[in-house]
Amino acid sequence: MQDYKLIQTKDEVTNLGAYLIDSGCVRAAVDIEGENNLHSYGIRVSLIQIFDGKRAFVIDALALSSRDALTTLLQGSSWLKVMYDAGNDLLAFQHDLGFRPAPILDVAIAAQLLKKPGGLSALSPGGRSRSAKDRFQKANWMRRPLSGDLLEYAVSDVLALPQIANELLAELTDKKLLMEFLKKNWERQNVTRTWDPLGNYARIPGYHHLKQDARRLARVLWYAREYYAKQFDLSPEMVASKQLLKRLVDERRQDADEIVRVLNDGRKREPIRMRAFAECLEKAWHDAPADQVTGR
């Protein structure tokens, strides 16, 4: 396993930036671990992993009181940030930390142009089992302290990226696809990304087949779920699954007492609080769009 340095202070981030400049770094691998509405509410960056081909670093983003040094390191520097399928990571950076790393080199685009199947695991030497990947990806990265196993997993995600980038860029050049790659890579770096959890109500199963009044109720219930989840820092699915929302819509449940009773029926987690949910539901009736027929 590659040794790594755990970085937890602003000065350590600044020193890392100086090391990369002094070492003549042209490009280094970057990846993140974080939260995406699985264990708590919203999109959060927990760890930022960096590997320049020689040394590996893990930045504990939650330990930093200021984002200035991170912005300088990842947005204000000239070295290429080698990433894989960077879209979601760039959204997380923008939404949670207020900046986007640049310039980037997204090797997933190269793999797609070269018709390489299987994602990053297939490109990495040795790979790893799907069950192990799922287990670590579904871990709660917001908890502290993080176990050694989690930190080692986080580091392993960036170790192969520099070599993969070298090999794919060489193949793109050989097949005269480099210019097409550079164009697509530039577009991905500069695309506008937003996170609009309230606008995803069409994900309720069968939404597009509902009548207008039922669609209206679906939107209200989706908003109420989001408001409650945000208030108590819960994953929205911990409040109500999409299937349970569909049931509430099918049964035309509009009364807060009835809705909370359904949500708490057989619930193993902390019960939904009646008064708080009623306030969220009232706000949802006021805020949820009444005249739209799609979630787009």
PLY file of the C-alpha trace (Angstrom):
ply
format ascii 1.0
element vertex 296
property float x
property float y
property float z
element edge 295
property int vertex1
property int vertex2
end_header
0.00 0.00 0.00
1.26 3.47 -0.90
2.24 5.59 2.09
0.26 8.82 2.39
0.28 12.01 4.41
-2.92 13.06 6.15
-3.39 16.83 5.91
-5.63 18.59 8.44
-4.50 22.22 8.66
-4.37 25.26 6.40
-0.57 25.43 6.70
-0.26 21.81 5.59
-2.42 22.54 2.53
-0.22 25.54 1.72
2.90 23.42 2.13
1.46 20.80 -0.21
0.91 23.46 -2.85
4.52 24.62 -2.44
5.78 21.04 -2.72
3.90 20.49 -5.99
5.30 23.72 -7.45
8.86 23.08 -6.25
8.81 19.51 -7.58
7.80 20.74 -11.05
4.47 18.93 -10.96
2.72 19.00 -14.34
-0.23 16.85 -13.42
-1.44 14.88 -10.40
-4.41 12.65 -9.70
-7.30 14.10 -7.68
-10.34 12.34 -6.24
-12.78 12.95 -3.41
-14.87 11.06 -0.90
-17.91 12.64 0.64
-21.62 12.62 1.24
-24.32 12.64 -1.39
-27.65 12.38 0.43
-26.90 8.88 1.69
-26.34 9.32 5.44
-27.14 13.00 5.91
-28.58 15.87 3.91
-26.88 17.39 0.91
-23.62 17.16 -0.98
-20.44 17.41 1.09
-16.74 16.94 0.42
-15.08 14.95 3.19
-11.67 13.97 1.81
-9.58 15.14 -1.13
-6.95 12.66 -2.32
-3.95 13.77 -4.40
-1.17 11.63 -5.93
1.61 13.10 -8.07
3.08 9.74 -9.07
5.46 9.69 -6.13
3.71 10.85 -2.98
0.08 10.56 -1.89
-1.83 13.04 0.25
-5.25 12.91 1.89
-6.75 16.28 2.82
-9.38 16.18 5.56
-11.70 18.88 4.22
-13.84 18.78 7.36
-10.88 19.70 9.55
-10.14 22.94 7.69
-11.64 26.15 9.06
-10.83 28.08 5.87
-11.25 27.19 2.20
-8.76 29.77 0.92
-5.77 27.41 0.86
-7.84 24.71 -0.87
-8.98 27.18 -3.51
-5.39 28.22 -4.17
-4.23 24.60 -4.32
-6.90 23.27 -6.66
-8.20 26.25 -8.61
-5.37 28.76 -8.51
-2.62 26.37 -9.61
-1.51 25.47 -13.13
-0.89 21.73 -12.77
-3.47 19.43 -14.36
-5.89 17.73 -12.00
-6.26 14.19 -13.38
-9.74 12.94 -12.50
-12.06 10.15 -13.57
-15.62 11.04 -14.56
-15.21 14.43 -12.95
-18.76 15.79 -13.29
-20.12 14.79 -9.88
-16.88 15.69 -8.10
-16.83 19.14 -9.70
-20.44 19.65 -8.61
-19.51 18.67 -5.05
-16.57 21.09 -5.03
-18.74 23.91 -6.37
-21.73 23.26 -4.12
-19.91 22.54 -0.86
-16.61 24.40 -1.11
-17.48 27.22 -3.51
-14.87 26.59 -6.19
-14.06 24.17 -9.00
-10.63 22.61 -9.54
-8.95 23.70 -12.77
-7.47 22.82 -15.13
-8.70 19.23 -15.22
-7.92 16.19 -17.34
-10.85 13.76 -17.22
-9.56 10.35 -18.26
-13.11 8.96 -18.43
-13.59 11.00 -21.61
-10.46 9.42 -23.07
-11.70 5.94 -22.16
-15.05 6.65 -23.83
-13.41 7.89 -27.04
-11.24 4.78 -27.10
-14.26 2.57 -26.35
-12.73 1.14 -23.18
-15.42 -0.77 -21.23
-15.77 -1.25 -17.50
-14.93 2.08 -15.91
-11.96 2.90 -13.69
-11.77 -0.56 -12.11
-11.27 -2.14 -15.53
-8.50 0.33 -16.36
-6.70 -0.13 -13.04
-4.19 -2.96 -12.64
-5.62 -5.68 -10.45
-8.95 -3.94 -9.97
-11.09 -4.79 -6.95
-14.26 -6.63 -6.18
-17.59 -4.93 -6.70
-18.69 -5.84 -3.17
-15.64 -4.16 -1.61
-16.16 -1.07 -3.76
-19.81 -0.84 -2.76
-18.97 -1.32 0.92
-16.48 1.55 0.99
-18.46 3.88 -1.27
-21.49 3.52 0.98
-19.47 4.24 4.12
-20.23 7.35 6.14
-17.31 9.58 5.17
-18.53 12.39 7.42
-17.75 10.49 10.63
-14.54 11.14 12.51
-12.18 9.52 13.16
-12.02 7.59 9.88
-10.64 4.08 10.05
-7.35 3.14 8.45
-9.23 0.91 6.00
-11.30 3.85 4.76
-8.27 6.09 4.37
-6.38 3.39 2.47
-9.37 2.87 0.19
-9.53 6.60 -0.50
-5.85 6.70 -1.42
-6.15 3.63 -3.66
-8.58 5.49 -5.91
-5.87 7.87 -7.15
-2.79 5.65 -7.32
-3.42 4.28 -10.80
-4.68 7.49 -12.39
-1.34 9.05 -13.47
-0.26 5.91 -15.32
-3.73 5.41 -16.81
-3.64 9.01 -18.06
-0.23 8.47 -19.69
-1.38 5.32 -21.46
-4.68 6.75 -22.67
-3.14 10.00 -23.89
-0.55 8.03 -25.85
-3.29 5.91 -27.43
-5.37 8.99 -28.24
-2.37 10.53 -29.96
-1.67 7.34 -31.88
-5.28 7.15 -33.08
-5.46 10.87 -33.86
-8.17 11.46 -31.27
-6.25 13.83 -29.03
-7.82 17.04 -30.34
-11.32 15.62 -29.97
-10.46 14.62 -26.41
-9.10 18.07 -25.56
-12.28 19.68 -26.90
-14.57 17.42 -24.87
-12.37 17.76 -21.80
-12.56 21.56 -22.02
-16.33 21.42 -22.35
-16.65 19.22 -19.26
-14.43 21.52 -17.24
-16.53 24.57 -18.09
-20.06 23.21 -18.03
-22.40 24.89 -15.53
-23.40 22.51 -12.76
-26.20 23.02 -10.27
-27.83 20.92 -7.58
-31.57 21.36 -7.33
-33.02 18.76 -4.95
-36.45 20.40 -5.01
-36.65 20.00 -8.77
-36.36 16.21 -8.77
-39.94 15.36 -7.86
-40.45 13.60 -11.19
-38.34 10.79 -9.71
-41.39 9.65 -7.77
-42.35 6.42 -9.58
-45.12 6.95 -12.12
-45.08 10.73 -11.76
-45.54 11.43 -15.47
-48.64 9.23 -15.59
-50.39 11.04 -12.76
-53.31 13.38 -13.24
-52.75 17.07 -12.60
-54.05 17.11 -9.03
-51.96 14.07 -8.12
-48.88 15.67 -9.65
-49.47 18.70 -7.52
-49.65 16.53 -4.39
-46.51 14.67 -5.46
-44.60 17.92 -5.74
-45.84 19.07 -2.33
-44.83 15.80 -0.65
-41.41 15.92 -2.33
-40.85 19.48 -1.07
-42.01 18.57 2.45
-39.64 15.60 2.52
-36.72 17.80 1.43
-37.52 20.48 4.00
-37.76 17.95 6.82
-34.58 16.14 5.77
-32.63 19.38 5.63
-33.95 20.57 9.00
-32.81 17.38 10.77
-29.77 16.67 8.56
-31.17 13.38 7.25
-30.99 11.68 3.92
-34.38 12.31 2.26
-34.73 8.55 1.80
-34.53 8.23 5.59
-37.63 10.43 5.81
-39.61 8.64 3.10
-38.59 6.46 0.20
-39.75 7.35 -3.30
-42.00 4.28 -3.23
-43.59 5.48 0.01
-44.16 8.90 -1.51
-45.89 7.18 -4.43
-48.14 5.35 -1.99
-49.05 8.62 -0.25
-49.88 10.17 -3.62
-51.93 7.15 -4.73
-53.88 7.29 -1.47
-54.26 11.08 -1.82
-52.89 11.68 1.69
-52.85 15.42 2.38
-53.40 15.69 6.12
-50.15 15.94 8.12
-51.44 13.60 10.87
-52.25 10.87 8.34
-48.98 11.31 6.45
-46.84 11.13 9.59
-48.74 8.05 10.75
-47.92 6.32 7.47
-44.29 7.43 7.63
-43.88 6.12 11.19
-45.67 2.82 10.60
-43.05 0.11 11.16
-40.29 2.71 11.25
-37.04 1.52 12.88
-35.35 4.90 12.90
-36.26 7.88 15.07
-39.93 8.70 14.42
-40.89 11.60 12.20
-41.89 14.52 14.42
-45.48 15.52 13.88
-45.23 19.26 14.52
-42.04 19.70 12.50
-43.40 17.76 9.54
-46.67 19.67 9.63
-44.71 22.93 9.35
-42.69 21.53 6.45
-45.89 20.38 4.74
-47.51 23.79 5.14
-44.45 25.47 3.65
-44.44 22.93 0.81
-48.04 23.75 -0.12
-46.98 27.37 -0.38
-43.71 26.80 -2.26
-44.23 23.82 -4.55
-45.01 24.86 -8.15
-48.68 24.50 -8.98
-48.59 24.97 -12.74
-45.77 22.70 -13.95
-46.39 19.23 -15.30
-42.82 17.90 -15.40
-39.85 17.92 -13.06
-37.52 19.22 -15.74
0 1
1 2
2 3
3 4
4 5
5 6
6 7
7 8
8 9
9 10
10 11
11 12
12 13
13 14
14 15
15 16
16 17
17 18
18 19
19 20
20 21
21 22
22 23
23 24
24 25
25 26
26 27
27 28
28 29
29 30
30 31
31 32
32 33
33 34
34 35
35 36
36 37
37 38
38 39
39 40
40 41
41 42
42 43
43 44
44 45
45 46
46 47
47 48
48 49
49 50
50 51
51 52
52 53
53 54
54 55
55 56
56 57
57 58
58 59
59 60
60 61
61 62
62 63
63 64
64 65
65 66
66 67
67 68
68 69
69 70
70 71
71 72
72 73
73 74
74 75
75 76
76 77
77 78
78 79
79 80
80 81
81 82
82 83
83 84
84 85
85 86
86 87
87 88
88 89
89 90
90 91
91 92
92 93
93 94
94 95
95 96
96 97
97 98
98 99
99 100
100 101
101 102
102 103
103 104
104 105
105 106
106 107
107 108
108 109
109 110
110 111
111 112
112 113
113 114
114 115
115 116
116 117
117 118
118 119
119 120
120 121
121 122
122 123
123 124
124 125
125 126
126 127
127 128
128 129
129 130
130 131
131 132
132 133
133 134
134 135
135 136
136 137
137 138
138 139
139 140
140 141
141 142
142 143
143 144
144 145
145 146
146 147
147 148
148 149
149 150
150 151
151 152
152 153
153 154
154 155
155 156
156 157
157 158
158 159
159 160
160 161
161 162
162 163
163 164
164 165
165 166
166 167
167 168
168 169
169 170
170 171
171 172
172 173
173 174
174 175
175 176
176 177
177 178
178 179
179 180
180 181
181 182
182 183
183 184
184 185
185 186
186 187
187 188
188 189
189 190
190 191
191 192
192 193
193 194
194 195
195 196
196 197
197 198
198 199
199 200
200 201
201 202
202 203
203 204
204 205
205 206
206 207
207 208
208 209
209 210
210 211
211 212
212 213
213 214
214 215
215 216
216 217
217 218
218 219
219 220
220 221
221 222
222 223
223 224
224 225
225 226
226 227
227 228
228 229
229 230
230 231
231 232
232 233
233 234
234 235
235 236
236 237
237 238
238 239
239 240
240 241
241 242
242 243
243 244
244 245
245 246
246 247
247 248
248 249
249 250
250 251
251 252
252 253
253 254
254 255
255 256
256 257
257 258
258 259
259 260
260 261
261 262
262 263
263 264
264 265
265 266
266 267
267 268
268 269
269 270
270 271
271 272
272 273
273 274
274 275
275 276
276 277
277 278
278 279
279 280
280 281
281 282
282 283
283 284
284 285
285 286
286 287
287 288
288 289
289 290
290 291
291 292
292 293
293 294
294 295
